[in-house]
Amino acid sequence: MARTVFEKFDAIALVAEVFRELGYEGASMSEITARTKLSKGSLYHFFPGGKEQMAAEIMAHIDAWFATEMFGPLEEEAPRAAIARMWETTDSYFRSGRRVCLIGAFALDETRDRFPAAIRGYFHRWIDALAGALTRTGLPGAAAKALAEEAVIGIQGALTLARALGDDTIFGRTLARLKRTLEAASG
C-alpha cells in the first residue's frame, strides 16, 4: 500500500534518500515509488516536473538548510564560535560519515551538467563563508581561502572514503584533524 504524505517536505526527505543511495540516473520513477512507498500520483502532485524537479527542490532544500545552519553563522557570527559550530553541524548532518553528501554525489556524475549553478553555488558558498570566518580571525585572505578549500575537500573526501571502506571512523578522525589544523592556523 502507498504511504500517505501530508507535506511536500516529507516527500523531499524520502526522495533525497533514494537519490543518495542510487544517484540521480539510477533513481528511476519505479525505484523512487518502490523505495519511498509513495504513489506516482503523489510524487507528480508534489513534483509535476518529474525527477528533475525533485532533484532541483532537494538541492534547494539542502542549500537552504546549510545556509541557515552553517553558512549564515560562518558569515555573520563570531568566527571562532561559528567555525566550532561548523564542525558539529557537519558531523551531525552527515551522521558521522554514514550519510552521503548528495550535492557532492551529484557533482561526480553527469548530474552536475543538469544543475551546475546549484552544485557550484553550494560549494562556493561553503568555501567563501569559511574563508570569511577565518579571515575575521586574523588570517590573511589567501591563506584563509586555501584552508577553507582544504577543509571542504577533506570533508568530502572523508565522506567518500568512509563509505568506500565501510569505516565511519575515518570521517570523525578527518574532522578532528581538520579542526586542529584550522584552530592552529587561526590562533
Helices and strands as residue ranges (DSSP letters): H 8-26, H 29-36, H 40-46, H 50-66, I 67-71, H 72-76, H 79-93, G 95-97, H 102-107, H 111-114, H 116-136, H 141-165, H 169-186
